[in-house]
């Protein structure tokens, strides 16, 4: 049964899930990744900025970042570098409004935007005719990836062979209620800046009155995410885009690594039963790792997420 043991151990100086989350986010630096940016016009006449790191391979890794992240985050560039060193091209895409420039539409991005991921994958295949495509995603990007693979598996391009995702809130409601206020306030501050840009374009649709009284994601998603993206309310949004419900339909080998001490993940975010019921879905639950952390020697730049993705995606183990 595809519930896998884990060999990951955090370094002794990162002795809890918060340190394992925060220290890599604040202090990790990755050298040697040089992107070439391409702007795609989407079918709804918006745009996506995607960043290529090409080494001349017939295989491609597509990377999806976390909430309020972008292609420059060290967990993304670290993975890009690791796969480039193994001779694999990489494409890190930025969600709408996450590339440093506000997108054009009222719609921005949300944790179920698998249509944009599909658009990016198909563009890459058309442009370079890759024989193999691998997917990886972190946190929000992991949810998008799992949803993409499971919501219509027969429509996933045949070149997409395997996927590995990390720190994924597969049950969005549970995660939204679990995230500590320390992290929530930081996210909501960043999201407010983007909403201010939206208000300048869509004044009637974006009301920032009393924004600062909101302290939780259910409140934010109920007032902003849901109505801006065609959902009835936060409950409807969480129910329709949480990737847990799609895992049973995934048909390609897919690995999920969720640390047991992840401060963002509720009990519902460890899909043991789904792993037992789908032979293509592998679940690994290391005791340590935090949220999008997985440092093994942060001073030497050694991260378990990269070695594990390389092994699972390229060596089929």
Secondary structure as UniProt FT lines:
FT   STRAND          3..4
FT   TURN            12..13
FT   HELIX           17..27
FT   STRAND          36..41
FT   TURN            43..44
FT   STRAND          47..53
FT   STRAND          59..64
FT   TURN            67..68
FT   TURN            71..72
FT   HELIX           74..85
FT   TURN            86..87
FT   STRAND          89..93
FT   TURN            96..97
FT   TURN            111..112
FT   HELIX           114..128
FT   STRAND          132..138
FT   HELIX           140..151
FT   HELIX           153..155
FT   TURN            158..159
FT   STRAND          160..166
FT   HELIX           172..178
FT   HELIX           181..201
FT   TURN            203..205
FT   TURN            209..210
FT   HELIX           211..213
FT   HELIX           217..220
FT   HELIX           221..225
FT   HELIX           226..228
FT   TURN            229..230
FT   HELIX           234..241
FT   HELIX           243..249
FT   STRAND          253..257
FT   TURN            260..261
FT   TURN            263..264
FT   HELIX           267..269
FT   HELIX           272..277
FT   TURN            279..280
FT   STRAND          281..284
FT   TURN            290..293
FT   STRAND          295..297
FT   TURN            298..301
FT   STRAND          302..303
FT   HELIX           304..315
//
